[in-house]
Amino acid sequence: MSARTVLSESDIDRTLRRIAHEIIEAVPLSSELVILGIPTRGALLAQRLALLITGITSEEVAWGSIDVTLYRDDLATGGHRTPAPTQLPPGGIDGKVVVLVDDVLYSGRTVRAALDAMTALGRPRIVKLAVLIDRGHRELPIRADHVGKNLPSSHGERVTVSLRESDGHDTVQVVS
């Protein structure tokens, strides 16, 4: 197996700062915004984005996480993990602009599951998607509004995102 680093710690920091500015431009009122991450690394990225936006605008940004495990369409094939708790901000998501955050967008099935899970929690006014990496190979008609890096890859490759909160360091690698 060989691994090549495609984003370093400074690249990830710069990329998240750019995405934060894009979100601020698209949703100028922080009171209308909720950042929801898909566990595990999407939730960590959502928290970072919320803190960045708060730092830039000096307005508190609501954030949380939304577990999609029970909404996945691959439960029967064993492609699942232990559910993580869904944590919504105190104001909920009704009528808000929700930005779903994930680390890697691949087939689109995780995002579809997140959309299904969200309908059980409330009715946002608008839902947008922010991802650190878009590697293509969509199986569903899903497109990210905010992309850190487009990274064309083959099905045989694996994109691994490491974040300091869970892995001790920040990198994105392609493993073949």
N, C-alpha and C positions, 0 to 999 in steps of 0.2 A: 504494500500500500504506500502510495505517495501522497503527501499533503502539500498544498501551496497556500500561503496566506494571501488573501485578497483584500482584507481590511485589517489594519492595525488598530491599536487603541486610539491613536490620534485621528485616524480616518473615521472611526466609529463616532468619536466625540464631534468631529466636524460635520459628519452626516446627520447626526441627531439634531445639532444646532440648526442646520439648513431645513430639516423637516419641521422643526419647531417654528421657524420663521414662516414657512409655507402655511402651516396651520393657522398661525396668527393672522396672516393675510387673508385666508379663506374665512376665518371666524374671528372678527375683530373684538367681539364682546366675550370676555372670558366667562361671564355668568351664563352664557348659552352653551358652553363647551363642557363635554365630559370625555375623558380619555379612558378607554377600557382596553386592557391588555388581555391577551389569550395566554394562560399559563403554559409553560413556565417562563420562558424568556420574553415572550410578548408582554407579560405583566411587568417584568423588570424594565423593559424599554418604555412602557406606558408611564411608569413612575418617573423615569428619567425625563421623558418629554414633558410631563406635567410640571416638574421642577424647573426645567429650562424655560418653559412658557411663563411660569410664575416669576422667574427671575428677570425675564425680558420685559414683561408687561407690568410687573409689580402688583398683579391681581392674582388671587388664589385660583387655581384651576382644579376642578373636581376630577378625580381619577379613581379607578378601581380595576377589578379583574372579573372576567366572565369565563367560567369553566364550560367547556363544550363536550366533555367526555360522553355524557349520556345522549348527546344529539348527533354523534358521529354515525356515519352509515357503514362503518367497518367493524362494529362491535362483534358481529358473528365470526369474523376472521381472526380475532385476537389482537388486532392492531390498536390496542387502547392502553391507557395508563390509569393509575389511581386518580379518582376525581379530586380536584382541588376546590376549596371553597370559592364561591362567587362572592365578590365584595363590591357592592354598589356604593357610590357616595351618598351622603345623607339626603340630598335632593332627588335621588333617583335619576331616571333617564327620560321620563315623559316630557315631550316637547323640546328636548335638548338636541344639539348637534353632537352626535357620538362619533368619535374617531376610534375605530377598532385598531389595535396594534398587534402585529405579530412579527416574529423574527424573520421567517422565510415563507414566501408565497410560492407554492409549487402547483399542486393540482387544483386548488381552490376549495377542496372539500372541508378543510378546517374552518375556513371563513364561512362557508355555507352553514356549517354546524353552529358557528357563533351567531349568525343571523337568526337561526331557528331558536337558539337559547335566548336571544334578546327579546323575541316576541313573547316569551313567557314572563318577562320582567317588566315590560312597559312598551311604550310606543314613542320612540324618538322622532323628532321632526325630520332629521337628516342623518344618514349613516355614511361615514367615509372610512376609507381603509388606508392605513399607513404601515409599510413594511420596511424592514432594514434591507432585505434581499428579495428580489423577484427573479427566480430562476427559470421561469417559463414552464412549459409542459402542462398548461391548463386543461382540465377535464370538464370544467364548468365555466360559464361566461362571467368570470369575475375579474375585475381589474382594480389595481391599487390606485388611489388618488395621490398618495405621497410615497415615493420609492427612494430608498437610500442608494441602492445600486442594482442595476439590471445585470444579471450574471447568467448568461446563457450557459447551459450545462447539459450533459448527457444524462440519460436515465441511470446509467451505471455509476455516476458520481454522487457523492453525498456532500451537502453543504452543512458545515458545523459552525454554529455560533456559540462562542464562549463569552460570558459576561462576568465581570469581577464579583458581582453579588453572589453568583452561584458557582462559578468556576475559578475565581481568583485572578482572572485576567480577561481582557477584551481582545478578541480576534474573531475573524471570519475566515474559515479555511474551506478549500475544496479538496475532498479526499477521493482519490480514484483507485 
